[in-house]
Amino acid sequence: MAVAAATLNGHTGIQGTKEGWRLPMSRKSVAVIGAGISGLTAAYILQKHFDVTLFEANDRLGGNAETVSVGKRLDVDLGFTGYSTVAYPTLSRLFRELGVEGQPVVSASDAVCQDCWFADLNGTTVAGGELKRPEDAAEAVWDSFTADQQRFGKELASLVGTGDTDLTIGGFLADRGYSSYFTRHWFYPRFGPWFLLGAADLDRMPVSFLADSMAPLLNPAALESWHTVRGGSHTYTAGIAARLSDVRLSTPVRNVRRTADGVTVRTADSGQEYFNKAVLAVHPQQALRILETTPQERDVLGAFRFVAVNVVLHTDTSVLPTPDCTGALMMHLSCRSSGPEFADCHVDVTQSLRLDTAERYVKSFNPTDAIDPARVLARRRYEVPLFTGESVRAQAALGTRSTDRLAFAGSWFGNGFHEAGCLSGVRAAEALGARWDQGA
Ligand SMILES: Cc1cc2nc3c(=O)[nH]c(=O)nc-3n(C[C@H](O)[C@H](O)[C@H](O)COP(=O)(O)OP(=O)(O)OC[C@H]3O[C@@H](n4cnc5c(N)ncnc54)[C@H](O)[C@@H]3O)c2cc1C
């Protein structure tokens, strides 16, 4: 009964609410489900054309972009932190329009092996852009390491745009004979932190996907253009929310169903509401739980997997690899561990966020080192996409699943970074008929 009324009302532009039915509206209504960067970007564009209702399960905006306030009102980003003004054109445009300012950061990184004497400390043990041979590394081992480094760059570049989803990183490194000294001390510590994936998960990624993802990020102009958001990422989420008339936090959507001419959305609080259109900007497994899907959608959405990332914000600098580490990203490697893993990975956010304090604030990812509990300020668990041949093939198929009634968005449409989430939001808005350049 409610559905029939809602469908009828869809023709007249009348919107159902839990209070009853509102009288004719001149603009169509859109539900955006999920307030991460992808849903927020879609909502920002859509609100110029339609009446947007943003549903968010959490009690805050941002999803994997989260700012916490610590110490003397210091705003620290726990999730999304850095972006490149060169390699993130869509996000940079969004920030410009919102008046959100960036601040340049040094993207230097330090890596120290806890089992041998390998150390790559930017500016101290790197002479003339080249690593020095550690005293305990035999010359032959070091020669093959440096040769691997040189050919890796060329081999990766040759894979850009090939679209080969079958050759995985693990297969590529083994087939091409890269030494374990190279993979443990250089490859996994260099690329794991970009995707927040350990070596075993990185090994499953198609190597051409890595090549395509890294090409825009590794060009020299992009490497020089990293920024963090002045005041924290909550400045941009608040900027978008301020432009929306209906933002519903702590409102998990339970069910989304397509009707003959629109979409119904059911939440625990408000029962069922009718909208002309909807954007589903949640993770694929979440979409599967709430959307009444077609068999094809189940196949495509079911191809994606996510893995957990634990983040600890603290001031315990004893966990840093050595007191000499000064880079923004600091890693403890382990060349004797049974798997091809890098060990602990820490980010000095005092530097990257330019916090005005003498205290050193550190973000540790999936730490195995014991952090002094008295120095822990926040703990979070996020989820990031695990890219496999199956999920990369599904990305292409998913794009064609968006229609002018229901569109999907998420950073998992691309390489999992914020630019990919922002771009997916733009595309979802376009699929529903709203172009960024048009509208009031
Ligand atoms: C620790 C960490 C650090 C990162 N650092 C960087 C970085 O420095 N640079 C960079 O480019 N990228 C970074 N990333 C990646 C980046 O954060 C993600 O690309 C991006 O934030 C994901 O956005 P999204 O919109 O796809 O998903 P999410 O941010 O996960 O948003 C999905 C939203 O949907 C909501 N939701 C789920 N189910 C429902 C429901 N049923 N009803 C209503 N709402 C629902 C969720 O609560 C969530 O808010 C980082 C990620 C992590 C985890």
The ligand as an SDF file (V2000), in Angstrom:
LIG
                    3D

 53 58  0  0  0  0  0  0  0  0999 V2000
   43.6020    4.8950    7.5090 C   0  0  0  0  0  0  0  0  0  0  0  0
   43.3670    5.3770    6.1000 C   0  0  0  0  0  0  0  0  0  0  0  0
   44.1620    6.3700    5.5720 C   0  0  0  0  0  0  0  0  0  0  0  0
   43.9470    6.8350    4.2680 C   0  0  0  0  0  0  0  0  0  0  0  0
   44.7280    7.8350    3.7740 N   0  0  0  0  0  0  0  0  0  0  0  0
   44.5040    8.2940    2.5310 C   0  0  0  0  0  0  0  0  0  0  0  0
   45.2480    9.3860    2.0300 C   0  0  0  0  0  0  0  0  0  0  0  0
   46.0870    9.9570    2.7360 O   0  0  0  0  0  0  0  0  0  0  0  0
   45.0070    9.7940    0.7450 N   0  0  0  0  0  0  0  0  0  0  0  0
   44.0590    9.2030   -0.0440 C   0  0  0  0  0  0  0  0  0  0  0  0
   43.8860    9.6070   -1.1820 O   0  0  0  0  0  0  0  0  0  0  0  0
   43.3090    8.1860    0.4250 N   0  0  0  0  0  0  0  0  0  0  0  0
   43.5020    7.7280    1.6900 C   0  0  0  0  0  0  0  0  0  0  0  0
   42.7350    6.7150    2.1770 N   0  0  0  0  0  0  0  0  0  0  0  0
   41.6750    6.1560    1.3280 C   0  0  0  0  0  0  0  0  0  0  0  0
   40.4320    7.0610    1.4050 C   0  0  0  0  0  0  0  0  0  0  0  0
   40.1840    7.3940    2.7210 O   0  0  0  0  0  0  0  0  0  0  0  0
   39.2550    6.4120    0.7640 C   0  0  0  0  0  0  0  0  0  0  0  0
   39.5010    6.4100   -0.5800 O   0  0  0  0  0  0  0  0  0  0  0  0
   37.9220    7.1400    0.9040 C   0  0  0  0  0  0  0  0  0  0  0  0
   37.8180    7.8300    2.0920 O   0  0  0  0  0  0  0  0  0  0  0  0
   36.7840    6.1560    0.7410 C   0  0  0  0  0  0  0  0  0  0  0  0
   35.6160    6.8860    0.4860 O   0  0  0  0  0  0  0  0  0  0  0  0
   34.2480    6.1660    0.0840 P   0  0  0  0  0  0  0  0  0  0  0  0
   33.2370    7.2300   -0.0450 O   0  0  0  0  0  0  0  0  0  0  0  0
   34.4740    5.2650   -1.0650 O   0  0  0  0  0  0  0  0  0  0  0  0
   33.9020    5.1910    1.3130 O   0  0  0  0  0  0  0  0  0  0  0  0
   33.7590    5.4800    2.8610 P   0  0  0  0  0  0  0  0  0  0  0  0
   34.5950    6.6230    3.2670 O   0  0  0  0  0  0  0  0  0  0  0  0
   34.0050    4.1830    3.5420 O   0  0  0  0  0  0  0  0  0  0  0  0
   32.2390    5.9120    3.0220 O   0  0  0  0  0  0  0  0  0  0  0  0
   31.1580    5.0080    3.0190 C   0  0  0  0  0  0  0  0  0  0  0  0
   30.1250    5.5490    4.0060 C   0  0  0  0  0  0  0  0  0  0  0  0
   28.9300    4.7960    3.8880 O   0  0  0  0  0  0  0  0  0  0  0  0
   28.3680    4.6830    5.1910 C   0  0  0  0  0  0  0  0  0  0  0  0
   27.4030    3.5760    5.2010 N   0  0  0  0  0  0  0  0  0  0  0  0
   27.6680    2.2450    5.1080 C   0  0  0  0  0  0  0  0  0  0  0  0
   26.5220    1.5400    5.1400 N   0  0  0  0  0  0  0  0  0  0  0  0
   25.5180    2.4350    5.2620 C   0  0  0  0  0  0  0  0  0  0  0  0
   24.0960    2.3290    5.3570 C   0  0  0  0  0  0  0  0  0  0  0  0
   23.4870    1.1440    5.3310 N   0  0  0  0  0  0  0  0  0  0  0  0
   23.3650    3.4550    5.4640 N   0  0  0  0  0  0  0  0  0  0  0  0
   23.9590    4.6750    5.4890 C   0  0  0  0  0  0  0  0  0  0  0  0
   25.3060    4.8320    5.4160 N   0  0  0  0  0  0  0  0  0  0  0  0
   26.0690    3.7340    5.3010 C   0  0  0  0  0  0  0  0  0  0  0  0
   29.5770    4.4540    6.0700 C   0  0  0  0  0  0  0  0  0  0  0  0
   29.3120    4.6940    7.4380 O   0  0  0  0  0  0  0  0  0  0  0  0
   30.5770    5.4420    5.4660 C   0  0  0  0  0  0  0  0  0  0  0  0
   30.4910    6.7010    6.0830 O   0  0  0  0  0  0  0  0  0  0  0  0
   42.9200    6.2610    3.4780 C   0  0  0  0  0  0  0  0  0  0  0  0
   42.1110    5.2400    4.0190 C   0  0  0  0  0  0  0  0  0  0  0  0
   42.3260    4.8150    5.3220 C   0  0  0  0  0  0  0  0  0  0  0  0
   41.4320    3.7240    5.8820 C   0  0  0  0  0  0  0  0  0  0  0  0
  1  2  1  0
  2  3  1  0
  2 52  2  0
  3  4  2  0
  4  5  1  0
  4 50  1  0
  5  6  2  0
  6  7  1  0
  6 13  1  0
  7  8  2  0
  7  9  1  0
  9 10  1  0
 10 11  2  0
 10 12  1  0
 12 13  2  0
 13 14  1  0
 14 15  1  0
 14 50  1  0
 15 16  1  0
 16 17  1  0
 16 18  1  0
 18 19  1  0
 18 20  1  0
 20 21  1  0
 20 22  1  0
 22 23  1  0
 23 24  1  0
 24 25  2  0
 24 26  1  0
 24 27  1  0
 27 28  1  0
 28 29  2  0
 28 30  1  0
 28 31  1  0
 31 32  1  0
 32 33  1  0
 33 34  1  0
 33 48  1  0
 34 35  1  0
 35 36  1  0
 35 46  1  0
 36 37  1  0
 36 45  1  0
 37 38  2  0
 38 39  1  0
 39 40  1  0
 39 45  2  0
 40 41  1  0
 40 42  2  0
 42 43  1  0
 43 44  2  0
 44 45  1  0
 46 47  1  0
 46 48  1  0
 48 49  1  0
 50 51  2  0
 51 52  1  0
 52 53  1  0
M  END
$$$$
